[in-house]
Amino acid sequence: MHNLKELKIWSKAIDLTVEVYKATQNFPKEETYGLTSQIRRCSVSIPSNIAEGAGRNSNNEFSHFLGISNGSSYELQTQLIVSNKLELLTEERLNHLLQPLDEIQKMNYAFQNTLKKI
């Protein structure tokens, strides 16, 4: 098992989730059960799957959950871009969210490779 609070990727994913919630709080009411909900669910999925993997008994299991987390990060990336194209997110807000998301994706890939070597 890994100490969750010492994992920078988990901490960055938590911070991103908070920013995503803030960014979507003014989305139209008709998107509450659509895009807003989907964006929030996949943003929460990123740190949640990192946490679940950290609590597993092997590095292979941890790597598996990092893969799920990475999938959620690409889903989030797509939904944020769609939100921008629908003019629900400004270009500035989009970039503010995509920058840490890109960093998390890179960290995730590197972490998975590290776990495979252990």
C-alpha positions as CSV (number, residue, x, y, z in Angstrom):
1,M,0.0,0.0,0.0
2,H,1.1,3.6,-0.7
3,N,0.7,6.6,1.5
4,L,-2.0,8.5,-0.3
5,K,-1.2,11.9,1.2
6,E,2.4,11.7,-0.1
7,L,1.3,11.1,-3.7
8,K,1.7,14.4,-5.6
9,I,-0.4,13.1,-8.5
10,W,-3.3,12.5,-6.1
11,S,-3.0,15.9,-4.5
12,K,-2.8,17.6,-7.9
13,A,-5.9,15.6,-9.1
14,I,-7.8,16.8,-5.9
15,D,-6.9,20.4,-6.7
16,L,-8.0,20.0,-10.3
17,T,-11.3,18.5,-9.2
18,V,-12.0,21.6,-7.0
19,E,-11.2,23.8,-9.9
20,V,-13.5,21.9,-12.2
21,Y,-16.4,22.2,-9.8
22,K,-15.8,26.0,-9.6
23,A,-15.6,26.2,-13.4
24,T,-18.9,24.4,-13.9
25,Q,-20.9,26.1,-11.1
26,N,-22.3,28.6,-13.6
27,F,-23.1,26.2,-16.4
28,P,-26.7,26.5,-17.5
29,K,-29.3,24.7,-15.4
30,E,-30.3,22.5,-18.4
31,E,-26.8,21.0,-18.2
32,T,-27.1,20.0,-14.6
33,Y,-27.8,16.4,-15.4
34,G,-25.9,16.4,-18.7
35,L,-22.5,17.9,-19.3
36,T,-22.0,19.4,-15.8
37,S,-22.7,16.1,-14.1
38,Q,-20.5,14.2,-16.5
39,I,-17.6,16.6,-16.2
40,R,-17.8,16.6,-12.4
41,R,-18.0,12.8,-12.2
42,C,-15.0,12.1,-14.4
43,S,-13.0,14.8,-12.6
44,V,-13.7,13.1,-9.3
45,S,-12.9,9.7,-10.9
46,I,-9.3,10.8,-11.4
47,P,-8.2,11.1,-7.8
48,S,-10.7,8.5,-6.7
49,N,-9.1,5.8,-8.8
50,I,-5.6,6.9,-7.8
51,A,-6.8,6.5,-4.2
52,E,-8.3,3.1,-4.8
53,G,-5.2,1.9,-6.5
54,A,-3.0,3.1,-3.7
55,G,-5.0,1.0,-1.3
56,R,-4.5,-2.2,-3.3
57,N,-2.1,-5.0,-2.4
58,S,0.2,-4.9,-5.5
59,N,1.8,-2.5,-7.9
60,N,0.1,-4.3,-10.8
61,E,-3.3,-3.5,-9.2
62,F,-2.2,0.1,-8.5
63,S,-1.1,0.4,-12.2
64,H,-4.5,-0.9,-13.3
65,F,-6.3,1.8,-11.4
66,L,-3.9,4.5,-12.6
67,G,-5.0,3.4,-16.1
68,I,-8.6,3.9,-15.2
69,S,-7.7,7.3,-13.8
70,N,-5.9,8.2,-17.0
71,G,-8.9,7.2,-19.1
72,S,-11.0,9.6,-16.9
73,S,-8.5,12.4,-17.5
74,Y,-8.9,12.1,-21.3
75,E,-12.6,12.0,-20.9
76,L,-12.4,15.2,-18.9
77,Q,-10.2,16.8,-21.4
78,T,-12.7,16.1,-24.2
79,Q,-15.6,17.4,-22.2
80,L,-13.8,20.6,-21.3
81,I,-13.0,21.2,-24.9
82,V,-16.6,20.6,-25.9
83,S,-17.7,23.0,-23.1
84,N,-15.4,25.6,-24.6
85,K,-16.8,25.1,-28.1
86,L,-20.3,25.5,-26.7
87,E,-19.1,28.7,-25.1
88,L,-19.7,27.5,-21.6
89,L,-16.0,27.9,-20.8
90,T,-13.8,30.7,-21.9
91,E,-10.5,30.0,-23.6
92,E,-8.7,31.3,-20.6
93,R,-10.6,29.0,-18.2
94,L,-10.1,26.1,-20.5
95,N,-6.4,26.6,-20.6
96,H,-6.3,27.0,-16.8
97,L,-7.9,23.5,-16.5
98,L,-6.0,21.8,-19.3
99,Q,-2.6,22.8,-18.0
100,P,-2.7,20.8,-14.7
101,L,-4.7,18.1,-16.5
102,D,-1.8,17.6,-19.0
103,E,0.6,17.5,-16.1
104,I,-1.5,14.8,-14.3
105,Q,-1.6,12.7,-17.5
106,K,2.2,12.9,-17.8
107,M,2.7,12.1,-14.1
108,N,0.2,9.2,-14.4
109,Y,2.1,7.7,-17.4
110,A,5.5,8.0,-15.7
111,F,4.1,6.5,-12.4
112,Q,2.7,3.5,-14.3
113,N,6.1,2.9,-15.9
114,T,7.8,3.2,-12.5
115,L,5.4,0.7,-11.0
116,K,6.0,-1.8,-13.8
117,K,9.7,-1.7,-13.1
118,I,9.4,-2.4,-9.4
